Amino acid sequence: MPRAIWKGWLAVGQVSCAVALHAAASTSDRVSFHTVNRKTGNRVRREFVDAVSGKPVPREDQVKGYEVAPDEFVQIAPDEIAATIPDSDKCLRIDAFVPCREVDGAYFDKPYYLTPAGDAALEAFALIREGMRARKAAALARTVLFRRLRTVMVRPHGAGLIANTLNFDYEVRSSAEAFSEIPKLKVKGEMLELAKHIIGTKAGTFDPAAFDDRYDAALAELVKAKLEGRKPKRKAAPKKAQEPSDLMAALRESVAATGRPQRRKAG
């Protein structure tokens, strides 16, 4: 298990246990690039310059600025920003338990694994985990994480817990606004039955290992080809999707092509 990025307490009422938070997702294994000088092969260094004078600005003269009008800023010093950070008691305090299905996925931010921190925490940790599992509930808790007061949803996950930081309400755009121009259409009869049949033939199970990162794989192949002094493999042109001229005919063709329903892994 990677090193914990946060340690504190998980508390519900008077029951508490020491816990550690670990990143559940990472992009460190992706192919990454540096910016280099084409002529010398040396890495390029970034430098902050004054937008008007064009002169470099030393680090000690760099401050945050909030734009109140075009090219007019209120300067905020680092110690002033530090003073606004809420005090942390290192406690992930559970405010309420809710059914997992009640939390809209649009509010999910980042996932973390929550584990007991030390043998003394094992019994209380298991009690909280199994209590939630028995009630099929998720816990909504709040704590200061990474200098901000965050709401976190905690759920049982195997032998441990998984915690998702949640976006604030003002950060999530309205779905009603996004879907406002979609007209209300009723789909019924044979068309609906054919659609249900097609979905049934593609029923599967969620297997994350079946989803491959084709872009990252293509980048790795490109780097390898460059090192070996050969031309990289050309990718096949994808078949372009297009709207069918006859939706019912397209449904019937799909049904004929899929045949009998069978379960498959999604990927």
N, C-alpha and C positions, 0 to 999 in steps of 0.2 A: 504494500500500500504506500503511495506517495506521501510525503511529509504533509502534516495537517496545515491548512492555511488559516485556521482559527480554532481556538479552544475556549470552552466556556461551560455553561450549565444549561441543561434542558429541564424546565420546571413546569409542573402542572399541579396547582394547589400547593400543598406542602411536600409533595414528592418531587425530588430533583436528583439528577445524576450528572457527573462530569462527562462531557462529550467533545468530540473532535470533528471538525468539518474538513472534508477533502473534495477537491475538484472532481466532478464526475465526467466531465468532457474536456478535451484538450485538442488544440490545433497544432501542437508541437511536431507531430509526425508528418505534417503536410510538406510538400516541396516548397521551399522558400528561396527567394532571390535577394541579392544585394544590388544596389546601383553602382556601376563601375564606369570608369573613364574608358571609352572605346579605344582611344589611342594608346594609353599607357597600361590599361588593365588594372589600375589601382582603384580602390574603393573611393566613392565620392562622399565627402563629409557635408552634412547639412549645417547651415549657418543662418541665424536670424539677422535680418538687416532692416534698417529703418525704411519704411515704405516711401518716404519723401526724399530723404537725403541719400538713401542707398548705402549708408555706412553700416558696418557690423555693430550689433548691440551686445555689450558684455552681459554675461548671465546675471550679474548683480544688479543690472539696470532693467531687467525684464520683470514686469509685473502684469497681473491680470487686469483686463479692462472691459467694462460693460458698456456697449454702444447705446447711447441715449438719443443720438441724432447722427446723421451721416458724418463719419470721420470725427465724431465727438465722443469721448470715452470718460467714464468715471473709473479712476484707478483704485484697485483693491490690493492692498499689501498682503503677503503670505500669512502674517500673524493675524490679520483681520479675518481671513478665511478660516484659519485654524480655530479662532475663537467661536465660530459658528457651528463647528462640529459637535453634535450632541454627545453628552457624557455616556460612556458605556460601562455597564455593570457586568458585562460578559455573560449575560443570562438570556437564553432563548426562552422567553416566558410565553406559555400557551394561553391564548385568550379564549379560544373556542374550538369545538370539534364540529366538523361539517361533513356531509356525505361527499366522497371524492368527486362524484359527477357534478356537483354544484359549482365547482370552480371552472370557469371558462378558460379553455386552453390559450386564448389570446392574452391572458394575464401572465402566463409562464415566462420567466426570464431565463435564469441559468440553473442547472441542476448540480447538486452537491450530495456526497455521501456523508451520512452522520453515523459515527461509531462511538461506542463507549470509550472513555479515556481512563483506562486503568481497571484493575480487577474489582475495586470497590464499587464501581458504577454498574457492573454487569447485571445484578439482580433488578435494580430500579429501571435500568434501560430495557430489559426484557419485559418487565411489567407494563411499561408504557407502550412498547411495541405490540405486545400481544393483546393488550386492551383495545388498541385501535384496530388491530386485525380482526378481533372478534366482533366489533361493532361496524366494521367496514367504513371506518371514518378517517378523515385527515385532520391534522391539527393546524390551526392558524396561529402563528406565533410572531412576536416582534422582537427585534434586537438591533443593535448598531453593528452593521457589517460594512467594512471598507469605507468608514467615515460617514455613512448614512444610516438613518433609521429605516430598516427594511421590514416588510411583511414577508413571512416565509411559510410555505405550506409543507408540512412534514407528513410522510406516509410510510407505512411498513414496506420494506423492500428486502426480501430474502431474510438473512440473519440480522440485517441492520435497518436503517431508515434512510429514505431519500428526501432531501429538502430542496424545494424549488423556491428561489426568490421570486417574488411576484412584482410585475410592473404596477406602478401607481395608476389610479383611475385616469388621471389627466394625460398619461402617456399612451393609453390605449384608445385608438380612434374608434368612433362610433360605427358599428356594423350597419345600423339602420341608414346612416348617411352613405356608406359605401355601396349598399344594395338598393338605394332609393330609386334608381332608374331601371331596375329589373321589373318588368311587368308580371302580373300574376297570371299564370297559365295553369290550367288543369290538365293533367295527363291521366288518361284512364283507358279502359278497354284493352284491346289486343296490344296496343303500343306499350302500355305499362307492363302487361304480362310478359312480353318479349324482353323488355328491359330487365325485369326481375329474373328471368331465366338466364340471361347473359351474366348478370351479377352472380347468380348461383353457380354457374360453371367456373367462375374465377375465384370462388371462395378459397381463402388460404389462411395461413398463420403468419404473424408478424415475426420476421427473423432479420434483425439488423445486419447480420453477417452477409445476407444475400444482396444487400445494397452496396454496389461498388462505386468508388469515387473515380469516374472515368477521366475527369479533367486532371486530377492529380496523377493518375497512372500515365496519362499522355505526356505530362510534364516530365515525369521520371524517365520515360522512354526517350524523350527528346534530349535530356541531359546525357543519358547513356549513349545515344547515337553520336552526340557531339564528341564525347570522350573517345569513342571507338573510331571516329573519323568516317562514319557512314551516314547515309541519308535515313532520317527517321521514317518509320512505317506510316503510310498514309491512312488516315481514318476513312471509313466508308461513309459516303454521304447519307444522312438520315432520310428516311422517306417522309415527304412533306404531308402533313395532315391537312385536310380540307373539308369544308362543310358538305355533307351529302345533298344532292339535288332532291332525293326522295328519301326522307328519314325512315319511313316504314320499310322500304326496300332494303335500306342499309341494315336495319334491325334484323330482318329475316335472313340476310346474307350472314350476319354475325352469328345468329343462332345455328345456321347450317354449318358454319365453320367450327364452332366450339364443341358441338356434340354433347355428350352426357356430362353432367356436373362431376367435378373431382376437386379435392382440396389440394392446394399448392402453397408453397412458401412465397410470400410477397417479396419481390426483388426485381 
